[in-house]
Amino acid sequence: MDFDPTTNKLGNHVKTGGGRIRGECYIQNYISYKNQQGQKVELLLEQKTFESELMAYVYDRSSKGAEVSITSYTFAEIDEAKQHYNRVLQCYCDKN
């Protein structure tokens, strides 16, 4: 990244998703960012079962009360998912 997300209200580390904690997914990890205005973006990697495809999801909430936009990507599209996440992250980091 070419910017500093030190204003992240959620912590700067990879987290285990609730689906994995509850045993509903084989793999579920994510990174997320939330600023003071309530804008939030998340990049989640999820594999429902050992046999299923690993998927990437970008969750984007543009304001505190807004609905979450979810965009899904196959593992072959992981670079597109990372680019999407970084574009939104850059926008939300710049608003602080």
N, C-alpha and C positions, 0 to 999 in steps of 0.2 A: 504494500500500500504506500502511496505517496502522500499520505495525510496522517494526522495523529488523532485517533478516536479516544482521547483521554476523558472525554465528557460522557462516556458510556455509563449509564445508570444500572446496567445489568452485569457488569464484570467482563473482563477480556480473557475468556478462556473457553475451551470446548466443553459443552455440557451434555449430559445424558438426558434424552427426552423422556417425558412421562410415559409414553407408550412402552418404552424399553423397561422402565422401572416397574410398570404394572405387568410386564411379561407379555405384552400384546405384539411386540416386534422383536425380530432377531437382532437388528441393528437400528438404533435411532440416536444420532448425535447432532448437535447444532451449535452454531455460533450466532450471537445476536447483538444488536446495538439499539439503544433507546436514548433519545436526547431529552432535554428538559421540557420541550414542547409536546412530548408524548409520541413523537414519530418513532416507529420501530421497524426494523428490518431483520430478518432471520434467514440463515441458510441452513437447511436441515438435510441430512443424509439418512435415508430410511430403507431398510430391507425387511419386509413383513415376515418372511420365512426364509429358511436356509436356501430353498429352491427358487425363490422369487428374485426378480431383478432389483438391483440397488437403484434407488431413485433419489433425485435431488429436488428440493422444493424451496422456493423463495417466498417467504411471507412478508408482506409489505403493508403497514398501517400508516397512512399519511398524516394522521392526526389522532389525538387521544380518543375521540369518539367515533372515528371512521371504521367502516368495515375493513376486514383484512382481505387483501388481494393475495391469492395463492397461484403461483405459476409452477408447474411441474416439468421436470426434465428427466430423460433417461440417463443412465450412466454414460452413454456415448456422448451426451450433450453437457457433460459436467462443466466444461470450459465456458459454455454459454451461461450456465447457472451462476458460476463464479463472477462472470462479467456483469450479469444482471445485479447480483448482490452488491458488488463493488460500486456500480453506478448509483444505486439508491443510497448506499452507505456514504458515498462522497457527498451527495446532496444533503443528507441529514446531518452529517458532521459539519458541513459548511454553514448550517443555520444556527449554530451555537455562538 
